[in-house]
Amino acid sequence: MTDKIETKIASKRGFASMDPQRQREIASLGGKAAHASGRAHEFNSAEAREAGRKGGRAGRRKAAEGSAQS
């Protein structure tokens, strides 16, 4: 039996295969367009604080579940 190492050929298509700098340029255009059209959401400090609280609770809950299963 011969072991073959398969090499995956990277696709030359799509966003993920682009140069990181070009990805940032395209993403930046999308953000600017959303703000210009009024569809972008900007957190105020109270909303940001609440979002951080929720994320912290979810992270701790996941960690507790993981240790309980071990």
HUGILIN-V321384 format. One line per field, one symbol per residue. ss: DSSP state (H for helix, E for strand, - for the rest). A space follows every 50 residues. Layout:
ss: ???
This chain:
ss: --------------HHH--HHHHHHHHHHHHHHHHHH-------HHHHHH HHHHHHHHHHHHHHHHHHH-
